[in-house]
């Protein structure tokens, strides 16, 4: 998909300049609705797409913000979770428990960020890229909480699916605890909730013991 023409090129907009660039970007990110994730929805048996995932994160932030161990700017955190997966338009989704894809994730996503955010006017390109970099680096309270929410959401769906991606060959409860450790680093309460999910999944036979 990274080599395909921009969507706007199919029907060029009769709008030039800054606004034209912004509208072209907004059209291009419509592709996010087509990027399928490994997780299935809680409501029906089909895979979640990235746009649905981003919406869910954006709602989870204000609902769960009270459990952040450090004070956070909720609006800023919402911006982080809405922007961070946009690069998957070109890089594709990398499932949390897919070790093979994870080896190339950084390289693929950096290239995608350069291309996608480069569609915006220069000032917004810098702003959006900085937000994406902030999320990845987890050096602010907002980024740490955003990452925690991003880790929690698919695991809630795994619970509702009776295992979901926890059933990936080679994945054990220790694997899940390690790869969801970011949750407890940002929120003690949410980290404890995640551990309760893992314990419960082990008891139900949805998740292999170490």
Secondary structure, 3 states (H helix, E strand, C coil): CCCCCCHHHHCCCCCCHHHHHHHHHHHHHHHHHHCEEEEECCCCCCEEEHHHHHHHHHHHHHHHHHHCCCCCCHHHHHHHHHHCCCCHHHHCCCCCCCHHHHCCHHHHHHHHHHHHHCCCCHHHHHHHHHHHHHHHHCCCHHHHHHHHHHHHHHHHHHHHCCCHHHHCCCCEHHHHHHHCHHHHHHCHHHHHHHHHHHHHHHHHCCCECC
